[in-house]
Each structure stands twice: as structure tokens, then as C-alpha cells.
Amino acid sequence: MNQVFLALGSNIRPEYYLPKAVSLLGEYGVILRRSSVWQSRPVGDHNQADFLNAAVLMETALKASALRLDVIAEIEGQLDRVRDPDNKNGPRTIDIDLVLFNDEQLQIEQRVIPDPEILDRVFLAVPLAELDPQYCVPGVKKNLEQIAIELTSVDGNQLIRRSDVQL
């Protein structure tokens, strides 16, 4: 079985789409842990609602490529995800990213795993650190907790825990 960390984000009806995405992901494996839900300002296109972000740790028999190319695409489609080629940072019902896969370093099409944005995006690092603080990111000499602490010391005021939204 493979251990997979998935990041989720939404700024269109996130209270509905985030839990629904987790439920659908559970059809492809076992959801071992769920992070808290965190509110953050949008990146890139600032003329939109704040995002709600979370992460799940999942165990699955699927290979990384099948999960990334088939399952995630299917779930995002079921949840009305529309991609705007002119605005990759635009509003969305759901965004699911495969960010860590076992302790492997992979590339699936343009997606690099581990996702290099773990080191830069507090809204990604903090939920991941909740799932497994001591997980050492492959190719990086830091664990998730260390990364999250470093980013929150700089950008921590950008996150608001949303205890009213449960995965």
C-alpha cells in the first residue's frame, strides 16, 4: 500500500466541496488522517474570495500516476472544477494536488513530487504538518513540522483555522 499526502483547496462553496472531495477520495483507499481547514488569501489573482485549504493522508493501492492523472481528474470533474487557461490561480470549486507519495521523488507530466511549493506556501505546509509532523520531505533535509514552523514565523498571520468546517 502507498501512503499519499493530498492537498485540497476551494474558494467556491468550500464548506460543501472540501468534505465532498474527501468522501470521494475515500472510495479509492483509506483516509488515515484529515487536517484542520485553514482560510488563506488567494495567490496570484487577488480579486476573488479567500481559499479554504486542507490536507489528507491516504493509503491506497493506486500508483502515483493513476491517482494523479485519473482519480484526481475524475473527482475534480465530478465536483464541477473548471480550469481557466488564462488564470491558473482563479476561483475553483475544488483543487486536489498529489504533493507527497511514500518517500519517493517523481515527476508525472508537469507535476513534481514532492511538490516544491511545500517549502514556500504556508497554506500547504501547515495542513501537511498536522498529518505527520515528523515526515521528512524527500530531497529536503527538513520534516513537515520544521517547514511549517519556518513559514508560520514569516507568514503565519495569513492563516485562520476554520473549526466550523469539518472534513
GUKETI-902994 format. One record per residue (C-alpha): residue number from 1; residue in one letter; x, y, z. Coordinates in steps of 0.25 Angstrom, whole numbers, plus 2048, in hexadecimal, padded with zeros to 3 digits. Layout:
REM residues N
{atom NUM, A, {X, Y, Z}}
...
This chain:
REM residues 167
{atom 1, M, {800, 800, 800}}
{atom 2, N, {804, 80E, 7FD}}
{atom 3, Q, {804, 81A, 807}}
{atom 4, V, {7FF, 826, 7FF}}
{atom 5, F, {7FE, 835, 804}}
{atom 6, L, {7F4, 83D, 7FD}}
{atom 7, A, {7F1, 84C, 7FE}}
{atom 8, L, {7E3, 851, 7FC}}
{atom 9, G, {7DF, 860, 7F9}}
{atom 10, S, {7D2, 867, 7F5}}
{atom 11, N, {7CC, 875, 7F5}}
{atom 12, I, {7BE, 872, 7EF}}
{atom 13, R, {7B5, 86B, 7F9}}
{atom 14, P, {7C1, 865, 800}}
{atom 15, E, {7B9, 860, 80C}}
{atom 16, Y, {7B2, 857, 802}}
{atom 17, Y, {7BD, 853, 7F9}}
{atom 18, L, {7C8, 850, 802}}
{atom 19, P, {7C1, 846, 80A}}
{atom 20, K, {7BB, 840, 7FD}}
{atom 21, A, {7C9, 83F, 7F7}}
{atom 22, V, {7CE, 837, 804}}
{atom 23, S, {7C2, 82E, 803}}
{atom 24, L, {7C4, 82B, 7F4}}
{atom 25, L, {7D3, 829, 7F7}}
{atom 26, G, {7D0, 81E, 801}}
{atom 27, E, {7CA, 816, 7F6}}
{atom 28, Y, {7D8, 813, 7F1}}
{atom 29, G, {7DF, 810, 7FE}}
{atom 30, V, {7DE, 813, 80D}}
{atom 31, I, {7DF, 821, 812}}
{atom 32, L, {7E8, 81F, 81E}}
{atom 33, R, {7E9, 82E, 823}}
{atom 34, R, {7E2, 83B, 820}}
{atom 35, S, {7E8, 849, 823}}
{atom 36, S, {7E1, 855, 828}}
{atom 37, V, {7DB, 85E, 81E}}
{atom 38, W, {7E2, 86B, 81C}}
{atom 39, Q, {7DE, 878, 816}}
{atom 40, S, {7E8, 880, 80E}}
{atom 41, R, {7E9, 88B, 804}}
{atom 42, P, {7E9, 888, 7F5}}
{atom 43, V, {7F7, 887, 7EE}}
{atom 44, G, {7F9, 88E, 7E1}}
{atom 45, D, {7EA, 893, 7DD}}
{atom 46, H, {7E6, 89B, 7EA}}
{atom 47, N, {7D9, 89F, 7E4}}
{atom 48, Q, {7D2, 892, 7EA}}
{atom 49, A, {7CD, 88C, 7F7}}
{atom 50, D, {7D7, 886, 801}}
{atom 51, F, {7DA, 878, 800}}
{atom 52, L, {7D8, 86D, 80A}}
{atom 53, N, {7E3, 863, 80A}}
{atom 54, A, {7E5, 855, 810}}
{atom 55, A, {7ED, 848, 80E}}
{atom 56, V, {7EA, 839, 810}}
{atom 57, L, {7F3, 82D, 811}}
{atom 58, M, {7EE, 822, 80A}}
{atom 59, E, {7F2, 813, 808}}
{atom 60, T, {7F0, 80D, 7FA}}
{atom 61, A, {7F4, 802, 7F1}}
{atom 62, L, {7F4, 80C, 7E5}}
{atom 63, K, {801, 810, 7DF}}
{atom 64, A, {804, 81F, 7DF}}
{atom 65, S, {801, 821, 7D0}}
{atom 66, A, {7F4, 81B, 7D1}}
{atom 67, L, {7F0, 823, 7DD}}
{atom 68, R, {7F5, 830, 7D7}}
{atom 69, L, {7F0, 82E, 7C8}}
{atom 70, D, {7E3, 826, 7CA}}
{atom 71, V, {7DD, 827, 7D8}}
{atom 72, I, {7E0, 835, 7DB}}
{atom 73, A, {7DC, 83A, 7CE}}
{atom 74, E, {7CF, 832, 7CF}}
{atom 75, I, {7CC, 837, 7DD}}
{atom 76, E, {7CE, 845, 7D9}}
{atom 77, G, {7C5, 843, 7CD}}
{atom 78, Q, {7BA, 83E, 7D6}}
{atom 79, L, {7BC, 84A, 7DF}}
{atom 80, D, {7BA, 854, 7D3}}
{atom 81, R, {7C8, 858, 7D2}}
{atom 82, V, {7CA, 862, 7C7}}
{atom 83, R, {7D8, 865, 7C2}}
{atom 84, D, {7DB, 873, 7BD}}
{atom 85, P, {7E7, 872, 7B3}}
{atom 86, D, {7E9, 881, 7B5}}
{atom 87, N, {7E8, 881, 7C4}}
{atom 88, K, {7EE, 875, 7CB}}
{atom 89, N, {7EC, 87C, 7D8}}
{atom 90, G, {7DE, 87F, 7D6}}
{atom 91, P, {7D2, 87B, 7DF}}
{atom 92, R, {7CF, 86C, 7DF}}
{atom 93, T, {7C5, 862, 7E6}}
{atom 94, I, {7D0, 859, 7E9}}
{atom 95, D, {7DF, 857, 7E7}}
{atom 96, I, {7E5, 84A, 7EB}}
{atom 97, D, {7F4, 848, 7EA}}
{atom 98, L, {7FD, 83C, 7EC}}
{atom 99, V, {808, 842, 7F4}}
{atom 100, L, {80F, 836, 7FA}}
{atom 101, F, {810, 828, 7F7}}
{atom 102, N, {816, 81E, 800}}
{atom 103, D, {825, 823, 801}}
{atom 104, E, {826, 824, 7F2}}
{atom 105, Q, {82B, 82F, 7E9}}
{atom 106, L, {823, 82E, 7DC}}
{atom 107, Q, {81E, 836, 7D0}}
{atom 108, I, {811, 834, 7CA}}
{atom 109, E, {80F, 83D, 7BE}}
{atom 110, Q, {812, 84B, 7C3}}
{atom 111, R, {80F, 847, 7D1}}
{atom 112, V, {81C, 845, 7DA}}
{atom 113, I, {81A, 83D, 7E7}}
{atom 114, P, {81D, 841, 7F2}}
{atom 115, D, {816, 84E, 7EE}}
{atom 116, P, {821, 859, 7EF}}
{atom 117, E, {816, 863, 7F4}}
{atom 118, I, {816, 85B, 801}}
{atom 119, L, {823, 864, 804}}
{atom 120, D, {81C, 871, 801}}
{atom 121, R, {80D, 870, 803}}
{atom 122, V, {809, 871, 812}}
{atom 123, F, {7FB, 86D, 80E}}
{atom 124, L, {801, 860, 809}}
{atom 125, A, {80B, 85D, 813}}
{atom 126, V, {803, 85F, 820}}
{atom 127, P, {7F8, 855, 81C}}
{atom 128, L, {802, 84B, 818}}
{atom 129, A, {80A, 84C, 825}}
{atom 130, E, {7FD, 849, 82C}}
{atom 131, L, {7FC, 83C, 825}}
{atom 132, D, {80A, 837, 828}}
{atom 133, P, {813, 841, 82F}}
{atom 134, Q, {820, 838, 82E}}
{atom 135, Y, {81E, 834, 820}}
{atom 136, C, {82C, 838, 819}}
{atom 137, V, {829, 83E, 80B}}
{atom 138, P, {831, 836, 801}}
{atom 139, G, {83D, 83F, 7FB}}
{atom 140, V, {83B, 849, 806}}
{atom 141, K, {842, 848, 814}}
{atom 142, K, {836, 84C, 81C}}
{atom 143, N, {82A, 846, 821}}
{atom 144, L, {81C, 84C, 81F}}
{atom 145, E, {81B, 852, 82D}}
{atom 146, Q, {829, 859, 82B}}
{atom 147, I, {824, 85F, 81D}}
{atom 148, A, {816, 863, 823}}
{atom 149, I, {81D, 86A, 82F}}
{atom 150, E, {826, 871, 826}}
{atom 151, L, {81B, 876, 81D}}
{atom 152, T, {812, 87A, 828}}
{atom 153, S, {81D, 882, 82F}}
{atom 154, V, {81C, 88B, 822}}
{atom 155, D, {80E, 889, 81C}}
{atom 156, G, {806, 883, 828}}
{atom 157, N, {7FD, 88E, 829}}
{atom 158, Q, {7F8, 88B, 81B}}
{atom 159, L, {7F1, 87E, 820}}
{atom 160, I, {7E4, 87D, 828}}
{atom 161, R, {7DF, 870, 82E}}
{atom 162, R, {7D1, 86D, 82A}}
{atom 163, S, {7CC, 864, 834}}
{atom 164, D, {7BE, 866, 82E}}
{atom 165, V, {7C1, 85D, 822}}
{atom 166, Q, {7C4, 84E, 824}}
{atom 167, L, {7C9, 845, 81A}}
